[in-house]
Amino acid sequence: MNNFTILHLSDLHFDVNNDETITDLHTRLLNDIQLEMQYSDNIIIVVSGDLYNQGSSKKNKIILDFFRKLHEILGEKVIDVIIVPGNHDKKLDNDKQKYKNGFINYDILHNPEPLDSDWKKQEWKFFNSSFSNFKNLKKDILDIFEIENNSSCTYECRVVNIEEHNILFVLLNTSWLCQGHNDERRKLRIGNFQLQELNSQYKKIKSEKNIDLVIAVGHHPLNWFTGYDQDLITNSFLSKEGLNVDTYLCGHTHNRDIVNWYNNTKSLLTLVSGIGWPNTNHGEIPQNDEKKEKHTYSSYVFNLDINSIDVYVRSTNDNDEFNTDFSMYKNDHESKEKKITVPIKMRNNKSYFVLYTGVNRSNKSYYFNEKVVDEMLIVSKHISELKYRMKTILDKYVLDFLKAINNNIDIDKENGFNTYQEELLIGNGKNKSPELIDLIKKNKQLVLSNFENYLGAICENLGNLIVEAKWNNAEDFDDLIRLHFRYCQKEENNIYKKLIVKIPNYDEDKLEYADYELSDMEWEDLLEASWKEKHSLVYSVNKNICKKPIKDVWHNFITAIPNCNSNYFSYRNDKRPLLTFGITVNHQKYDDYLYALSFFEFENVLSSIIDDYLNTFNIEISQFSDYCMKGMKEDE
């Protein structure tokens, strides 16, 4: 599996202690990273701005010491380091002096005018020089990790190769217009010039390499830009002709968040994280319990082959110790796994399954949730267990058949008991000798009688599995589950009659059987629709095609018609099934179970189980139907 891990560090805000050493907070951060990253490989460190506390190069020693220790911890597992500037990485005194001298006209910048390449030629140098300390620091950090990067620009496109995949990182400078105000929300500009250059780089790279994933990194969330520029960035991120971004990593807010936006053509996942101010006298937040903020960092495991990201969030507690941030996790599964899982590309992720309706009708879509996924796991186990049990039962019928014929005929040594047993059990009895085939024909009544019992065993065993899985409380014993087979008498080709009915834990003293009896059914409604659709159908999804409502004692049912090759008879210019199967329930808590059966195409499961018997004993369902009709006439 092609995995890589992004270690997202934002807003580290390194400050200067009296002894110029790493703060306790950052030391605890390093210790926690060492524990959390011990099983990770292919690590890409992403720093989304604010390495500095106030843009001063005096802090370079502390910052570089931190990254040297980080390099000692992660070593060769780090394959790249991505760093973009934040508002605190900019030397504001440069801007203020240039503004005072008339070089910078902020009023023009805040107008909704496109800042294009012509503007850049005239003005960008004044802003770019404010990041000189940041650019030198970035180069020194990359040198620590022995990563080559000759770019001196604060924004660029970078490709990281992971095995056969190419990941494109789009590095944004979202901070160039910051002026040091406490709140610059809706005042920032990205500039057409920046997006145009990035788009040009992206197209050049894409012409040379196949790009599997595009990750943009900036300091600010997109809603910190003016409306004009937010639209500009968003359109570029979402357009296939633009940067076509899949994931955006940012910080600035000293918070953590996951936002997954998508429409019918594109998705954009935004991941926010941030350490925030150190709780020291050198930070802007004084040390006291009221204003002490939570410090957060995150790691993201990108599972490229299965289109998912595992998001791990670590935040400090009251003692400034890093722990799993359980406030991020909204259900028991996420809390147990200590992660949130989201799709990399939402549009590549089919987050629903189809519930079929009748022919020429629009199918329904059931979006996955934890409850239905759990139900699918139950049904999947039941299908496997049912197949196993029925194989065991089939083996028993083989032995019973051989014992029965052994009492009636003289089996010679060459074609003895064990030889016939082997012929019947191996390969579903496809290589039977003429002698054995003749014996089966002579004992067809026994074979057909056992087949009826075999169908009953399907109902009984599946019913017991449902009860074992679903009946956990005393009130569950009032639930009713009816499993049945019907068959069609070819002489009455429009009527399907009761063949087998099983109701697990049925109590005659508590129930009036007439209310729960399986009635004859005409060839219409779900029987006809399921046969024509070639798929199992659930009543609750198909009420509008049912002429007769379900009895009051019942709530829902599924119809599944085995698609065995011999399960049909000709009627005029059409075909109709001989055998049908259904499950009826009296409570809505079984709905997801029925939907899961439909999802797993239970009609095919039935066909496989039934075909095992038919192939083993060389019979067809039409022969069984004749056997049933003969029995009905004898009963009359």
Beta strands, then each sheet from edge to edge (+ up, - down):
strand 1: 3-9
strand 2: 43-48
strand 3: 78-84
strand 4: 156-162
strand 5: 165-171
strand 6: 213-217
strand 7: 247-250
strand 8: 257-262
strand 9: 267-272
strand 10: 296-303
strand 11: 308-316
strand 12: 322-324
strand 13: 340-343
strand 14: 352-355
strand 15: 364-367
strand 16: 481-488
strand 17: 495-502
strand 18: 521-522
strand 19: 537-538
strand 20: 556-560
strand 21: 569-571
strand 22: 574-576
strand 23: 579-585
sheet 1: 3+ 2+ 1+ 10- 11+ 12-
sheet 2: 3+ 2+ 1+ 10- 11+ 13-
sheet 3: 4+ 5- 6- 7- 9- 8+
sheet 4: 14+ 15-
sheet 5: 18+ 17- 16+ 23- 20+ 19-
sheet 6: 21+ 22-
end
